[in-house]
Amino acid sequence: MKVGFYYQGSDLMVDGVPLRSIARQHGTPIYVYSGGIIAQNYRRIASQFAKMDAMIAYSVKSNSSLAILKLLKNEGAAFDIVSGGELERVRKVGVKGDRIIFAGVGKTKDEMRVALAAGVKEFNLESEAEAHRLNEVAKEMGRIAPVAIRVNPDVDAKTHKYISTGKAENKFGVSMQRAIALGKDIRTTLKNLNLQGLHTHIGSQILDSSIHPRLVKKMVGYTETFMRETGAQLTALDFGGGFGIAYEKGQKPLDLKPFAKALAPELKRLGLTLRLEPGRSIIGNSGVLLTEVQYIKQGDKKTFVIFDASMTELIRPTLYEAHHEIQPVTKRRGKMQALDFVGPVCESTDFIAKDRMAVLPHQGDVLAIMDAGAYGFVMASNYNTRPRPAEVLVVNGKAKLVRKRDTFEDIVRNETF
Ligand code: LLP
């Protein structure tokens, strides 16, 4: 069976299923994921690093649908989480603590307690204050918390400024210099912490394949200095995620080979294991958002195609000026023209694409907003009291509704008047 999104005649298909039949059965807007692509992506990344002792921890924030977490657990993935809520999600699908790493700049005491009780593999510490708090919580519980220090290496990921995390001005991690002081502190006074490794993540949607080899060089040199100065014998290095995918025609996804090649001999030499936290590169191109055209509106300067999907289902174009291809679920002939694809939300920022060359669709047509698997549904909101969309996962040619659309009752459940 063919895997992924492709045309069969004039029908856009996913893993053998026509998308129009999913839209007809479950309505729009709706997210649809290809289980085949998710598995393929996971296996491709895992195989790149197979010769190293690597833990591939899927970054749950990119898409936390329980059905997808379950699929990835069955593939052998570990999980990178950033909140108590994400911890509950992965535990709900049966993930064990030693397959979970916990990151995030603002972990609360409660989150620390639950994560310690669950026996997570590692806390990625983001500050001195967090290290002190975790030490206290672990002490109260009579536990030793396994930790890594997130280092901010001041390396430019050359990506959109809103998804860049490894520069000195970003809130993430501890500077290289301060991390050494923190490492000494952990070794000498924070007795309920066990320092196992260093962590870094410099940004998301990285496409330049020279960045990771450079990062490896910087981090490896630094790790040696760190171990020498703190006396710590580390066991793991975590390089985070951030591997870019192709959103636009002509773009190429990040080539992981130069990264793996630079990394392998260094890890071996230092006797370190590897952790990675890919999100988008596993889930991004596995999902589409299906939307129905409500109206065609001719403005004085522009032609607007008004969708039933909006920034409340997919905020990436609005927030990061992100590009998503738009494909008809049933092909139409016609000449190309510049169109603005917009949603019904009362904001000028509510658009999916502007000045996009495409064949003018008709009212009632269903279109697919491509590569919407990562940071799509998870960033959806109920703004304008819009229900968050339904989700369908296709596995082995079978489409399954894995999340129902919100109802009005779901939205107002916690309100009183
Ligand atoms: N590890 C850490 C510590 C992270 O902060 C992130 C993403 C990842 C791993 C996974 O990165 P990925 O492999 O998915 O690039 N909402 C934005 C992206 C935010 C990324 C946040 N951190 C977007 O839609 O582009």
Residues whose N, C-alpha, C, O or C-beta is under 5 A from the ligand:
A	BS01	LLP	S59 S62 A103 I163 H201 G203 S204 Q205 G240 G241 G242 F243 E277 P278 G279 R280 S281 R316 A374 Y375
